[in-house]
Amino acid sequence: MTGAPAAAAEPTHGQIPGDLGWNLGMVLRGYQSRFEEAVADMPEGIRGYQVLSAVVHRDPPNQQALGAHLAIDRTVLTYLLDKLVAARLVERVPAANDRRARKIVPTGQGRTVLSRYEVRVAAAEQSLLSGLATDEVAQLSGLIRRLAMEIHRAQPNSNPCEAMDHLP
């Protein structure tokens, strides 16, 4: 077997190798433009929305865990949180298990603002997926979630925002 050339990979489901990247890039670009429009007047835009959503729905134990979950550098996160605190959407409080650490908690106003933006983001997502049947949307969402979690487990420090910067 030492001199035999490797067999060319057969395209799966009619795809040419490399098409997956192009397809994902187009979907991400479409998603990003709709997402940006939906949260255009949110303090700090997409990142502000993601932080507020993570604080409300994921309840990270401290600021460091929040940054790790969102793959945001701690210095960048500090400035981002300063703006969300100034907008009265979140507060920094001492973490229960370590008084030296800070936990980020939503304010009542933050929860109200997030609810309003979630309606807008959901409409943007629905617009992006409007060409698919309901069962296809559910299947696609489940598959993407599963693949994302597998990648996150294998590469827990990967930053999804950096990937957007390198799309073809």
Secondary structure, DSSP 8 states (H G I E B T S, - for coil): --S--------STT--TTHHHHHHHHHHHHHHHHHHHHTTTSTTHHHHHHHHHHHHHT--SSHHHHHHHHT--HHHHHHHHHHHHHTTSEEEEEETTEEEEEEEEE-HHHHHHHHHHHHHHHHHHHHHTTTS-HHHHHHHHHHHHHHHHHHHHHSTT--HHHHHHT--
